[in-house]
Amino acid sequence: MFVELHLIQNFAPSCLNRDDTNSPKDCEFGGFRRARISSQCLKRAIRQHPSFAEHVASGIGNRTKLLVAQLQKALGAAGKPADQCAAIVPAVVEATMGKLKGDETAVLVYLGSDEVDRIRDIILAHWGELADAAKAGAGKAAQKGKTPLQTAAEAAAAEFKPATKAADIALFGRMVAENTSMNVDAACQVAHAISTHKVSMEMDFFTAVDDLKPDDEPGAGMMGTVEFNSSCFYRYALIDTAQLAENLGGDEALARAAVEAFLRSSIAAIPSARQNSMAAQNPPSFIFAVVRNGSAPWSLVNAFEKPVRATETKGLVGQSVEALVAYWDELAKMYGEEGIVAKSLTALGDADLGGLKAAKGANVEGVIATVMAALTGGGAA
């Protein structure tokens, strides 16, 4: 099955996702400049939101270059000498993940805590031979030009089988170029959020006062500019529940928990950039979920190919909702709704919901309950 999530979310002046010049990210769509929040930014906000971990007992993974330090700490807690850890751990990590740069992996590696624990346990199980190989001399060449420690580390690393119960890795996938056996095909696609309307970037000129500067000395202690915009975004995400369950080793219960965690945290999570100075804590105004079995998913972004415009009687949110609903109705008329197991929405305001009016429920809990019931065979379109 596929689970789709469509959100309309209007933000106050903000700079939620910045580019390399500290400007809000943007793009051109439909021939007009739009505000944009990258999928990477959204996924990080989602997986780090407290509600995600609350609903998956397996916890979440960590993306880091500091795996060596993490394992050295764990082995130190197990009573292993620091000097031996300093020699053994980098050799095993290199044999498992690829070349190191100093004591860090060359790239960020994305691992669940269960996988880190398994690497630790493998090192502990082979501690004797690894310690002996390290003692034999890291500079002593062995077969094929490898040191005894490298040979022992590769033998130990061969026992590591990449697989994790970390729900975020199962959802968002993993790629390790130097060890393709670590790769996990993502079960979730997250689109870049774009504004439903054309956008103009604005500039905030700010000054800061030096509190200890004498009153007779004019001028600010510092000054600068910050770019921002205020935008109504369309957000879209898609989960392949079969791929998700496969990534989690066939654990259907954990896969369902991961779907619920994703839905709840997607609705609640907001990127954190410049929030202390702008406080754009604006929840979605429209939430629409669809469960499909065997039919092709529909992103509704083309509802906004022609940008919406606010009027005196209806703002950007209302216009965006009505454009989305009208586009859905057109798609349903053209392609039919065969394969749709369930659909549910909740919305603020009084926008015309067209053919989706019957799918409206009272609140977010109702939308999530409909999706979860459909995934266990109890849903209806």
KEKERO-362732 format. One record per residue (C-alpha): x, y, z; residue in one letter. Coordinates in steps of 0.2 Angstrom, whole numbers, plus 5000, padded with zeros to 4 digits. Layout:
BEGIN
XYZA
...
***
This chain:
BEGIN
500050005000M
500550184998F
500150325011V
500150505004E
500150655015L
499650825008H
499850985019L
499451175016I
500451275029Q
500551455030N
502051535038F
502351715046A
503951805040P
505351685042S
506851605035C
506551425039L
507851345026N
509351445021R
510551425006D
512451455006D
512151645006T
510951635021N
509551685010S
507851585011P
507951444998K
506851464983D
506551404965C
505551434949E
503951344946F
502651374933G
503651524927G
503651614944F
504851624959R
504251524974R
504851504991A
505551334995R
505951215010I
507151075005S
506650895008S
508250865018Q
507751005029C
505950935032L
506550755035K
507850815048R
506450915057A
505250765056I
506450625062R
507050745076Q
505350795082H
504950715099P
503350635093S
504350525081F
505350435094A
503850425105E
502950315093H
504450195088V
505150095102A
506650055091S
507250245092G
508050335078I
509750335069G
511150455070N
512050525055R
513850555060T
515750555056K
516150515074L
515850325074L
517550285080V
517350395095A
515650325099Q
516350145098L
517850195109Q
516750265122K
515650105122A
517149985123L
517950095137G
516350075146A
516549885144A
518249895152G
519349895137K
521049995139P
521050165130A
522650125121D
522049965113Q
520450045108C
521350185099A
522250055088A
520849925086I
519250035083V
519850135068P
520449975060A
518749895062V
517750045057V
518850065041E
518549885037A
516749905039T
516350085032M
517850125021G
519250245022K
519450365037L
520050535038K
521050545054G
519850465067D
518250515057E
517350425043T
517650505026A
515750535024V
514350545036L
513650375040V
511850345045Y
511750205058L
510450145070G
510950115088S
510649925086D
511949925072E
513250015082V
512949895096D
513249745084R
514849825079I
515349845097R
514849665101D
515849595086I
517449695092I
517149625109L
516949445103A
518549455093H
519549565105W
520849435109G
521449415091E
521249605087L
522349645102A
523649515097D
523649585079A
523849765086A
525249705097K
526149615083A
526449785075G
525349905065A
526749935053G
527149755050K
526649695033A
525649535031A
524849445016Q
524349555001K
525249705009G
524049715024K
524549735042T
524049595054P
522849715062L
522049755045Q
521849575042T
521049535059A
519949685057A
519249635040E
518949465047A
517949535061A
517049665050A
516449525038A
515249465052E
514349635052F
512749615042K
511949795039P
510149795045A
509249905057T
507649935067K
507850125066A
506250185059A
506950345051D
508350245042I
506950125035A
505950275030L
507250395022F
508550265016G
510450255017R
511850265005M
513650225008V
514650234992A
516150134999E
515149995005N
513549964995T
512949825006S
512549965019M
511350045006N
509450045011V
508150094998D
507050235005A
505250185009A
504750375010C
504850514997Q
504750695003V
504550834991A
505251004992H
503951114999A
503551264988I
502451414990S
500751404982T
500951584976H
502351684969K
503551764982V
504651914984S
506051904996M
506152045009E
507652115019M
507752155037D
509052285042F
509452265060F
510552345073T
511152295090A
511652415104V
513152395115D
512452415132D
514052475140L
514452605127K
514452785134P
512852875130D
513853015121D
514552895109E
513252875095P
513052725083G
512652545085A
513752405091G
513452305076M
512252305061M
511752185047G
510352125036T
509351965035V
508251905021E
506551825024F
504851795016N
503051745022S
502451605012S
501051475011C
501751305007F
501151144999Y
501950995006R
501850814999Y
502550655006A
502350475001L
502650305010I
502850135002D
502250025016T
502849865008A
504649935006Q
504550005024L
504149835031A
505549755021E
506749875027N
506249835045L
506549645042G
504749605040G
504149685056D
502449735051E
501949815069A
503549915068L
503149975051A
501450035056R
502150125071A
503350205059A
501950265048V
501050345063E
502650425069A
502950495052F
501150565051L
501150645068R
502950715067S
502650785049S
501150875055I
501950945070A
503750975065A
504351145059I
506151185053P
507151275067S
508151405057A
507951585064R
506551535075Q
507251635090N
507151795080S
505551755070M
504551625079A
503551565064A
502751425074Q
501251405062N
500451225061P
499651165045P
497951235040S
497451085029F
497950905031I
497450775019F
497950585019A
497650455006V
497950265007V
498150174990R
498249994985N
498949964968G
498650134960S
499850264956A
500150404969P
499650584965W
500650734970S
499550884969L
500851014966V
500251054949N
498751134957A
499851274960F
500751284943E
499751444941K
500051534957P
498651574969V
498251754974R
497451824990A
495851924988T
494952045000E
493751895005T
494951745004K
496751735009G
498151625003L
497651475013V
495851475007G
496351494989Q
497651364990S
496451234998V
495151264984E
496551254971A
497151084978L
495351014979V
494851074962A
496450984955Y
496050824965W
494350824957D
495050844940E
496250704942L
494850594950A
493750624935K
495150594922M
495950434931Y
494550374943G
494850334961E
495150144959E
496350084971G
496050214984I
495750125000V
495450275011A
495550465012K
495350585026S
495650775029L
495450905042T
495551095038A
495351265046L
494251395038G
492751375027D
493551345010A
492451244997D
493051064998L
492151004982G
492250824980G
493250794996L
491950865007K
491350695013A
493150655018A
493250795031K
493350745049G
493450845065A
495250845069N
497050775066V
496750615076E
495350565065G
496450585050V
497850475058I
496550345064A
495850325046T
497550295039V
498050165053M
496350075051A
496550065032A
498349985034L
497549855046T
496149815034G
494849925042G
494750075030G
493550135017A
493650265004A
***
